[in-house]
Amino acid sequence: MTDKSIAAGNLQISYTLAFPEAQAHYVEVEMDINGINTPTIDLKMPVWTPGSYMVREFAKNVESLTAGHNGKALSAKKISKNTWHIELAGATAVKVSYKIYCFEISVRTSFVNAAHGFISSAGTFLYPAGMLDNPSTIHIKPYKGWTTVSTSLERVKNDAFMLQAPNYDILFDSPIEIGTQDVFGFNAGGVKYEVAMCLGGNYDKERLKKDLKDMVEQETAVFGENPNKRYVFIVHNYLKSGGGLEHLSSTVLGASRDAYTSEEGYQRFLTLAAHEH
């Protein structure tokens, strides 16, 4: 990976995420790479996720990785715990297909079932070694009944199921929620905020909008600025849950779906949101 044009990030990279076996906790990924001018390419899975400061083993969930070009199979071998080496046999493009097993509930790991799909980007998207500056696009093919995508990534031509990332640092710092989440929002300090409430809950939308807006404005006053153009709260409401993970322009929160009507529980949620924001 020493070629200057490769190192500069001149590849055209796109991903397709599909969920034909959502009930079995899988997302199927196709990665299309065009414009390669080297005989081989190495693809890597991160061992980190922004905001969580430990080495992670995301590559353990990658299954059935294959590579090909124009219907012809290419050699794809795993050469380290998180690296796959592909022999291109003269091809300048490659399609890489693999599955991710998503069955760990946390704010930093992907979870997929028939109700929704939460995609932790660092544990989903392979990237060409040495090319974190390369942009990419993501096409989402939702599971039946899923209607909504919530993420801080920008849309392509205002299509909610077509996303784009200017580089991999942004992509890996942008989780994606797909399902039937309840989405509402507010504006604070010139920034558009979106709240995606997943899996139900006894929350009061109007109260949340007011109190989250007040929280954002107070924090903006403390720092003297708000660097965001748009910000997304992704809230996973379980029977009993907690915790959060901050990202560049979004956060993932774990909450208890029936705790919002308890003043103690409600204040605990606001404190968590304030901390992660």
For each residue, the residues with C-beta under 8 A, 3 or more apart:
1: 6 7 38 41 42 128 129 130 131
2: 6 7
3: 6 7 37 38
4: 7 8
5: 8 10 37
6: 1 2 3 10 11 36 37 38 128 130 131
7: 1 2 3 4 130 131
8: 4 5 133
9: 131 133 134 135 167
10: 5 6 35 134
11: 6 33 34 35 36 128 131 134
12: 32 33 34 35
13: 31 32 33 34 128 134 135 136 137
14: 31 32 136 137 138 139
15: 29 30 31 32 125 136 137 138 139
16: 29 30 32 138 139 140 141
17: 27 28 29 119 124 138 139 140 141
18: 27 28 30 141
19: 22 26 27 28 112 117 141 142 143 146 178
20: 26 28 143
21: 24 25 26 28
22: 19 25 26 27 112 113 114 117 143
23: 113 114
24: 21
25: 21 22 101 102 103 111 112 113
26: 19 20 21 22 99 100 101 102 112
27: 17 18 19 22 99 100 102 110 112 117 119 124
28: 17 18 19 20 21 97 98 99
29: 15 16 17 97 98 99 100 124 125 126
30: 15 16 18 95 96 97
31: 13 14 15 43 95 96 97 98 125 126
32: 12 13 14 15 16 93 94 95 96
33: 11 12 13 36 41 93 94 95 96 128
34: 11 12 13 92 93
35: 10 11 12 92 93
36: 6 11 33 41 88 91 92 93 94
37: 3 5 6 92
38: 1 3 6 41 88
39: 87 88 90
40: 85 86 87 88
41: 1 33 36 38 86 88 94 128 129
42: 1 79 83 84 85 86 128 129
43: 31 83 84 86 96 126 127 128 129
44: 82 83 84 126 127 128 129
45: 58 59 62 82 83 123 126
46: 49 56 58 82 122 123 127 172
47: 55 56 57 58 59 82
48: 52 54 55 56 122
49: 46 52 56 58 108 120 122 123 172 245
50: 122 169 172 173 247 248
51: 108 173 245 246 247
52: 48 49 56 108 245
53:
54: 48
55: 47 48
56: 46 47 48 49 52 108 122 123
57: 47 60 81
58: 45 46 47 49 61 62 82 122 123
59: 45 47 62 81 82
60: 57
61: 58 100 101 102 110 123
62: 45 58 59 65 98 99 100 126
63: 98 99 100 101
64: 97 98 99
65: 62 76 78 84 96 97 98
66: 73 76 96 97 98
67: 73 74 75 76 84 86 94 95 96 97
68: 71 72 73 74 94 95 97
69: 72 74 88 89 91 93 94 95
70: 91
71: 68
72: 68 69 89
73: 66 67 68
74: 67 68 69 86 87 88 89 91 94
75: 67 86 87 89
76: 65 66 67 84 85 86 87 96
77: 84 85
78: 65 83 84 85
79: 42 83 84 85
80: 83
81: 57 59
82: 44 45 46 47 58 59
83: 42 43 44 45 78 79 80 129
84: 42 43 44 65 67 76 77 78 79 96 126
85: 40 42 76 77 78 79
86: 40 41 42 43 67 74 75 76 94 96
87: 39 40 74 75 76
88: 36 38 39 40 41 69 74 91 92 94
89: 69 72 74 75
90: 39
91: 36 69 70 74 88 94
92: 34 35 36 37 88
93: 32 33 34 35 36 69
94: 32 33 36 41 67 68 69 74 86 88 91
95: 30 31 32 33 67 68 69
96: 30 31 32 33 43 65 66 67 76 84 86 126
97: 28 29 30 31 64 65 66 67 68
98: 28 29 31 62 63 64 65 66 126
99: 26 27 28 29 62 63 64
100: 26 27 29 61 62 63 110 123 124
101: 25 26 61 63
102: 25 26 27 61 109 110 111 112 117 118 119
103: 25 111 112
104: 109 110 111
105: 109 111 236 238 241
106: 109 243 254
107: 236 243 244 245 252 253 254
108: 49 51 52 56 120 245 252
109: 102 104 105 106 120 123
110: 27 61 100 102 104 117 118 119 120 123 124
111: 25 102 103 104 105 117 118
112: 19 22 25 26 27 102 103 116 117 118
113: 22 23 25 116
114: 22 23 143
115: 179 180 199
116: 112 113 146 177 178 179 180 181 198 199
117: 19 22 27 102 110 111 112 142 143 146 177 178 179
118: 102 110 111 112 175 176 177 178 198 234 236 252
119: 17 27 102 110 124 175 176 177 178
120: 49 108 109 110 123 124 175
121: 124 125 171 172 173 174 175 176
122: 46 48 49 50 56 58 125 172
123: 45 46 49 56 58 61 100 109 110 120
124: 17 27 29 100 110 119 120 121
125: 15 29 31 121 122 136 138 168 171 172
126: 29 31 43 44 45 62 84 96 98
127: 43 44 46 131 132 134 168
128: 1 6 11 13 33 41 42 43 44 131 134
129: 1 41 42 43 44 83
130: 1 6 7
131: 1 6 7 9 11 127 128 134 168
132: 127 167 168 169
133: 8 9 167 168
134: 9 10 11 13 127 128 131 167 168
135: 9 13 164 165 166 167
136: 13 14 15 125 164 165 168 171
137: 13 14 15 156 162 163 164 165
138: 14 15 16 17 125 153 162 163 164 165 176
139: 14 15 16 17 161 162
140: 16 17 149 161 162 163 176 178
141: 16 17 18 19 161
142: 19 117 146 147 149 161 178
143: 19 20 22 114 117 146 178
144:
145: 180
146: 19 116 117 142 143 178 179 180
147: 142 179 180
148: 160 178 179 180 181 183 196
149: 140 142 160 161 163 176 177 178
150: 176 177 178 181 183 194 196 232 234
151: 163 174 175 176 177 232 250
152: 174 230 231 232 247 248 249 250
153: 138 163 164 165 170 171 174 176
154: 163 164
155: 158 159 160 162 163 164
156: 137 159 162 163 164
157: 162
158: 155
159: 155 156 162
160: 148 149 155
161: 139 140 141 142 149
162: 137 138 139 140 155 156 157 159
163: 137 138 140 149 151 153 154 155 156 176
164: 135 136 137 138 153 154 155 156
165: 135 136 137 138 153 168 170 171 174
166: 135 170
167: 9 132 133 134 135 170 171
168: 125 127 131 132 133 134 136 165 171 172
169: 50 132 172 173
170: 153 165 166 167 173 174 248
171: 121 125 136 153 165 167 168 174
172: 46 49 50 121 122 125 168 169
173: 50 51 121 169 170 247 248 249
174: 121 151 152 153 165 170 171 247 248 249 250
175: 118 119 120 121 151 234 247 250 252
176: 118 119 121 138 140 149 150 151 153 163
177: 116 117 118 119 149 150 151 181 196 198 234
178: 19 116 117 118 119 140 142 143 146 148 149 150
179: 115 116 117 146 147 148 198
180: 115 116 145 146 147 148
181: 116 148 150 177 196 197 198 199
182: 196 197 198 205
183: 148 150 194 195 196 197
184: 194 195 197 205 208 209
185: 192 193 194 195 209
186: 193 209 210 212 213
187: 190 191 192 193 213
188: 191 193 213 216 217 220 226
189: 216 217 220 226
190: 187 226
191: 187 188 216 226 228 229 230 231
192: 185 187 229 230 231
193: 185 186 187 188 212 213 216 230 231 232 233
194: 150 183 184 185 230 231 232 233
195: 183 184 185 208 209 212 232 233 235
196: 148 150 177 181 182 183 232 233 234 235
197: 181 182 183 184 200 201 203 235 237
198: 116 118 177 179 181 182 234 235 236 237
199: 115 116 181 236 237 238 257
200: 197 237 257
201: 197 235 237 255 257 258 260
202: 257 258 260 261
203: 197 207 208 237 260
204: 207 208 260
205: 182 184 208 209
206: 209 210
207: 203 204 210 211
208: 184 195 203 204 205 211 212
209: 184 185 186 195 205 206 212 213
210: 186 206 207 213 214
211: 207 208 214 215 270
212: 186 193 195 208 209 215 216 233 270 273
213: 186 187 188 193 209 210 216 217
214: 210 211 217 218
215: 211 212 218 219 270 273 274 277
216: 188 189 191 193 212 213 219 220 226 277
217: 188 189 213 214 220 221
218: 214 215 221 222
219: 215 216 222 223 226 274 277
220: 188 189 216 217 223 224 225 226
221: 217 218 224
222: 218 219
223: 219 220 226
224: 220 221
225: 220
226: 188 189 190 191 216 219 220 223
227:
228: 191 231 249
229: 191 192 249
230: 152 191 192 193 194 249
231: 152 191 192 193 194 228 249 250 277
232: 150 151 152 193 194 195 196 249 250 251
233: 193 194 195 196 212 250 251 253 273 277
234: 118 150 175 177 196 198 250 251 252 253
235: 195 196 197 198 201 253 255
236: 105 107 118 198 199 241 252 253 254 255
237: 197 198 199 200 201 203 241 255 256 257
238: 105 199 241 254 255 256 257
239: 256 257 258
240: 256
241: 105 236 237 238 254 255 256
242: 254 255 256 268 272
243: 106 107 253 254 272
244: 107 251 252 253 254 272 273 275 276
245: 49 51 52 107 108 251 252 276
246: 51 251 276 277
247: 50 51 152 173 174 175 250 251 252
248: 50 152 170 173 174
249: 152 173 174 228 229 230 231 232
250: 151 152 174 175 231 232 233 234 247
251: 232 233 234 244 245 246 247 273 276 277
252: 107 108 118 175 234 236 244 245 247
253: 107 233 234 235 236 243 244 269 272 273 276
254: 106 107 236 238 241 242 243 244
255: 201 235 236 237 238 241 242 259 260 269 272
256: 237 238 239 240 241 242 259 265
257: 199 200 201 202 237 238 239 260
258: 201 202 239 261
259: 255 256 262 265 266 268 269
260: 201 202 203 204 255 257 265 266 269
261: 202 258 265 266
262: 259 265 266
263: 266 267
264: 267 268
265: 256 259 260 261 262 268 269
266: 259 260 261 262 263 269 270
267: 263 264 270 271
268: 242 259 264 265 271 272
269: 253 255 259 260 265 266 272 273
270: 211 212 215 266 267 273 274
271: 267 268 274 275
272: 242 243 244 253 255 268 269 275 276
273: 212 215 233 244 251 253 269 270 276 277
274: 215 219 270 271 277
275: 244 271 272
276: 244 245 246 251 253 272 273
277: 215 216 219 231 233 246 251 273 274
